[in-house]
Amino acid sequence: MAQLSVVVPVYNVEDCLTWCLDSLEVQTLSDIEILCVNDGSTDGSRNVLASYADRDARIRIIDKPNGGLSSARNAGIDAATAPYVSFLDSDDRYTSNACERIVAALDETGADVLTFGANPYPAEDGYPWLEHVLSPRDVVYDAFSMDLVLKESSLPFSWRTACRTDFLRESGIAFEQDLRFGEDQVFAFAVYPRSSKTALISDKLYDYRVSRPGSLMDRLRATPGKRLMEHVTIAGAIFADWQQAGFLHEHAVDMAFWLCTFVLYDALDLAPASADEIFASTGQMLAPYRELLDAVRADMPQAVSALIDATFDVGELKGATHRERLMLAFDRYRYGRKRAAGRAVKRLLRGANGN
């Protein structure tokens, strides 16, 4: 039996699919199964898969109607026969030792979940935030800690996470198919709190194609307002899952802080109408949890509670001065006074330059 099932979702990537599959053919660990899920491709991707499957018995092609990335990954999980499962996007590639290192790390630690590092491709397309999140440290968590989602370089990409297959099945974890964007973030927030042991390793085992022209990620990066509105939807899915699983009550204060970093703080930097829309949508998302948030208000930092309160009273956002005060207060809480002052100066300069 294979030691690792590698799930490769495929949809209209004829131009870069060989780059991905070539990296699997040369793995130093040969005992793998390669589950290529053809998600209703309309270009030549299916023919590329067939040519590789003809020469490599480890490749299994799973054909299905188009249902999106999450649907394809879930089909791969369902078909996996190895004790461990990992995910490789079809426009990216593994380093040659990736599968061997993944299996070794999971064997050595006994973890349910493993998160590893990655390289931006091409290297010159990397930028500070991306370099940071793709560079986890070496650490093992024997139980869930909010540090996994607040402090570690462990979010948001599921393609650099491998899991014990039975853990996913026994926990009922699957990729959220109703989202058009952000399924990786939701998946991470599902696996980490349910994992009995989580390992992070600093090895960079993956080459991540930073931008593919025309991709949804590429379009959203250019439209911050639309991206943040998608973030509200993602946060709603996470809050609902955590509420249902019983995690939210214990971690409500930390999740309020996370919501500020994920949505609200950046929204303050948008045009007033866009900021109002995002705050109002966030308030609607938070409405079922308002009683819980009110109950833990005394434990919330004032800078966090001020932003959460503004989602329920968007009129509080009126005026650039008030928005700047909210941003400065949150910066002081998050970074300290000195760094907060520096960030405020940069915002003023950016505004003066019309950016």
C-alpha positions in Angstrom: 0.0 0.0 0.0 1.2 3.5 -0.7 2.5 5.6 2.2 1.0 8.9 1.0 -1.9 9.9 -1.2 -1.2 13.1 -3.1 -4.4 14.8 -4.2 -4.0 16.9 -7.4 -7.2 18.9 -8.4 -7.1 19.6 -12.1 -9.2 22.1 -14.0 -8.1 23.7 -17.3 -4.4 23.9 -16.4 -3.0 22.3 -19.6 -0.3 24.9 -19.8 1.3 24.1 -16.5 0.2 20.6 -15.6 3.3 18.9 -16.8 5.4 21.1 -14.4 3.3 19.7 -11.5 3.3 16.1 -12.6 7.0 16.0 -13.4 7.7 16.9 -9.8 5.8 13.9 -8.6 7.4 11.5 -11.0 10.9 12.2 -9.5 10.0 12.0 -5.8 12.6 10.3 -3.7 9.8 8.4 -2.1 8.3 6.2 -4.8 5.6 4.5 -2.7 2.9 7.1 -3.3 -0.4 7.2 -5.0 -1.2 10.3 -7.2 -4.9 11.1 -7.3 -5.5 13.4 -10.2 -9.1 14.7 -9.9 -10.2 16.0 -13.3 -12.8 18.5 -12.3 -14.6 18.7 -15.7 -11.7 20.3 -17.6 -12.6 21.6 -21.0 -9.1 22.1 -22.4 -6.4 19.4 -23.0 -5.8 18.7 -19.3 -7.5 15.3 -19.4 -5.2 14.2 -22.3 -2.1 15.3 -20.4 -3.3 13.2 -17.4 -3.9 10.2 -19.6 -0.4 10.4 -21.1 1.2 10.4 -17.6 -1.1 7.7 -16.3 -0.1 5.4 -19.3 3.5 5.5 -18.2 3.1 5.7 -14.4 0.9 3.2 -12.6 0.8 5.3 -9.5 -1.4 7.9 -11.2 -5.2 7.4 -10.8 -7.5 9.7 -12.8 -10.8 10.5 -11.1 -13.2 12.2 -13.5 -16.1 14.3 -12.2 -18.3 17.1 -13.3 -17.0 20.6 -12.5 -17.7 21.4 -8.9 -14.8 23.6 -7.9 -11.5 23.2 -6.1 -13.0 22.1 -2.8 -15.2 19.5 -4.5 -12.2 18.1 -6.3 -10.1 17.9 -3.1 -12.9 16.1 -1.3 -13.2 13.6 -4.1 -9.5 13.0 -3.7 -9.8 12.5 0.1 -12.6 10.0 -0.5 -10.5 8.0 -2.9 -7.3 8.0 -0.8 -6.0 4.6 0.3 -2.7 5.7 2.0 -2.5 6.4 5.8 -1.6 10.1 5.0 -3.0 12.5 2.5 -1.5 15.7 1.1 -2.6 18.3 -1.5 -0.7 19.6 -4.5 -2.3 22.3 -6.7 -1.9 21.5 -10.4 -0.1 24.8 -11.2 2.5 24.2 -8.4 5.1 21.5 -7.7 6.7 19.6 -4.9 10.4 19.6 -4.3 11.9 16.2 -5.0 12.1 15.1 -1.4 8.6 16.4 -0.4 6.7 13.2 -0.1 9.6 11.4 1.8 9.9 14.3 4.3 6.1 14.5 4.8 5.8 10.8 5.6 8.9 10.9 7.8 7.7 13.9 9.8 4.2 12.4 10.4 5.7 9.0 11.3 8.2 10.6 13.7 5.7 12.9 15.5 2.6 10.8 15.4 0.7 14.0 14.5 -2.7 14.2 12.9 -1.7 17.3 11.0 1.6 18.5 9.5 2.3 21.9 8.1 5.5 22.6 6.2 7.2 25.5 4.4 7.1 26.6 0.8 8.9 28.8 -1.7 7.2 31.5 -3.8 7.7 30.9 -7.5 9.2 32.7 -9.2 11.3 33.8 -6.2 11.2 37.5 -7.3 7.4 37.4 -7.0 7.7 36.8 -3.3 6.9 39.6 -0.8 7.3 40.0 3.0 3.9 38.7 4.1 4.1 35.7 1.8 7.7 34.9 2.8 6.6 35.0 6.5 3.6 32.8 6.2 5.5 30.3 4.1 8.3 29.9 6.7 7.0 28.0 9.8 9.3 27.1 12.6 10.0 23.6 13.9 7.5 22.9 16.7 5.0 20.2 17.9 1.7 21.1 19.6 0.5 18.2 21.8 -2.9 20.0 22.0 -4.7 22.8 20.3 -3.5 26.4 21.1 -4.8 29.6 19.6 -1.2 30.3 18.8 -1.6 28.0 15.9 -3.9 30.4 14.2 -2.8 33.7 15.7 1.0 33.5 16.0 2.5 30.7 14.0 3.2 30.7 10.2 0.5 28.1 9.7 -2.2 29.9 7.6 -3.8 30.0 5.2 -2.7 27.5 2.5 -3.9 23.9 2.8 -1.6 22.7 0.0 1.3 22.8 2.5 -0.7 20.8 5.0 -0.8 17.0 5.2 -3.0 15.0 7.4 -3.6 11.5 8.7 -6.3 10.2 6.4 -8.3 8.5 9.2 -8.2 11.8 11.2 -10.0 13.6 8.4 -12.6 10.9 8.0 -13.2 10.3 11.7 -13.5 14.0 12.3 -15.8 14.5 9.4 -13.6 17.3 8.0 -14.0 18.2 4.3 -13.3 21.3 2.3 -16.2 23.8 2.3 -17.8 23.5 -1.2 -20.1 26.6 -0.9 -17.2 29.0 -0.9 -15.7 30.3 -4.1 -12.7 31.6 -2.3 -11.0 31.0 1.1 -11.6 27.3 1.5 -8.0 26.9 2.7 -8.6 29.3 5.6 -11.7 27.4 6.6 -10.0 24.1 6.3 -7.1 25.2 8.6 -9.6 26.5 11.2 -11.3 23.1 11.1 -8.2 20.8 11.3 -6.1 22.6 13.9 -8.6 22.6 16.9 -9.6 19.0 16.2 -6.1 17.7 15.9 -4.7 15.8 18.9 -1.2 16.7 17.8 0.0 19.2 15.2 3.5 19.4 13.8 5.1 22.4 12.0 8.4 21.9 10.2 10.6 24.5 8.6 11.4 22.4 5.5 10.3 24.2 2.3 8.8 21.3 0.3 6.6 23.2 -2.2 7.0 25.7 -5.0 4.0 28.0 -5.0 3.1 29.8 -8.2 2.3 33.2 -6.8 0.1 34.5 -9.5 -1.6 33.0 -12.5 -3.1 35.6 -14.8 -6.9 35.4 -14.8 -7.1 33.4 -11.6 -9.6 34.4 -8.9 -6.8 35.1 -6.5 -5.2 37.4 -9.0 -8.4 39.3 -9.5 -9.2 39.7 -5.8 -5.7 40.9 -5.0 -6.4 43.8 -7.3 -9.7 44.7 -5.7 -9.3 45.0 -1.9 -13.0 45.7 -1.2 -14.2 42.6 -3.0 -11.4 40.6 -1.3 -12.5 41.8 2.2 -16.1 41.0 1.4 -15.0 37.4 0.6 -13.2 37.5 4.0 -16.5 38.2 5.7 -18.0 35.1 4.1 -14.9 33.0 5.1 -15.1 34.3 8.7 -18.8 33.4 8.8 -18.1 29.8 7.8 -15.4 29.6 10.5 -17.5 31.1 13.3 -20.4 28.8 12.4 -18.2 25.7 12.5 -16.6 26.7 15.8 -20.0 27.4 17.3 -21.3 24.1 16.2 -18.2 22.2 17.5 -18.1 24.0 20.8 -14.9 25.9 20.3 -16.2 29.4 20.0 -17.3 30.0 23.6 -13.8 29.3 25.0 -12.0 31.3 22.3 -14.4 34.2 21.7 -12.0 36.9 22.7 -9.2 35.6 20.5 -11.6 35.1 17.6 -12.8 38.7 17.9 -9.1 39.8 17.6 -8.6 37.5 14.6 -11.6 39.0 12.9 -10.2 42.5 13.4 -6.9 41.4 11.7 -8.7 39.4 9.0 -11.4 41.9 8.0 -12.0 45.0 10.0 -8.7 46.7 10.3 -8.0 46.6 6.5 -11.6 47.7 5.8 -10.9 51.0 7.6 -8.4 51.9 4.9 -11.0 51.7 2.1 -13.2 54.4 0.8 -15.9 55.3 3.4 -18.8 53.6 1.4 -16.8 50.4 1.0 -15.7 50.4 4.7 -19.4 50.9 5.7 -20.5 48.0 3.6 -17.9 45.6 5.0 -18.6 46.6 8.6 -22.3 46.2 8.1 -21.9 42.8 6.5 -19.6 41.7 9.3 -22.2 42.9 11.9 -24.9 40.7 10.1 -22.5 37.8 10.2 -21.8 38.3 14.0 -25.5 38.8 14.9 -26.0 35.2 16.1 -22.9 35.6 18.4 -23.6 39.0 19.8 -24.8 37.7 23.1 -21.6 35.7 23.5 -19.5 38.7 22.5 -21.3 40.9 25.0 -20.6 38.3 27.7 -16.9 38.4 27.1 -16.6 42.1 26.5 -14.8 42.7 29.8 -12.0 40.4 28.7 -11.6 42.1 25.3 -8.9 44.7 24.7 -10.6 48.1 24.2 -9.2 48.4 20.7 -10.8 45.1 19.7 -14.2 45.8 21.3 -14.3 49.2 19.6 -14.0 47.6 16.1 -16.5 44.9 17.0 -19.0 47.5 18.3 -18.6 49.4 15.0 -19.9 46.5 13.1 -23.2 46.8 14.9 -23.4 50.6 14.6 -21.8 51.5 11.2 -22.6 55.2 11.8 -19.6 55.2 14.2 -17.4 55.0 11.1 -18.4 58.3 9.7 -15.5 60.6 9.3 -11.9 60.0 8.5 -10.7 61.1 11.9 -12.7 58.4 13.7 -11.5 55.7 11.4 -7.9 56.9 12.0 -8.4 56.7 15.7 -9.7 53.1 15.5 -6.7 52.1 13.4 -4.2 53.9 15.7 -5.8 52.3 18.8 -5.6 48.8 17.2 -2.0 49.4 16.0 -1.0 50.4 19.6 -2.6 47.2 21.0 -1.1 45.0 18.3 2.4 46.5 17.8 3.1 49.0 20.7 3.2 52.8 20.6 6.4 53.2 18.6 5.4 51.0 15.7 1.9 52.3 15.8 3.2 55.8 15.3 5.3 54.7 12.4 2.4 53.1 10.7 0.3 56.2 11.2 2.9 58.3 9.5 3.0 55.9 6.6 -0.8 56.2 6.2 -0.6 60.0 6.2 2.1 59.9 3.5 0.2 57.5 1.4 -2.9 59.7 1.7 -0.9 62.8 0.8 0.4 61.0 -2.3 -3.1 59.9 -3.3 -2.4 56.2 -2.9 
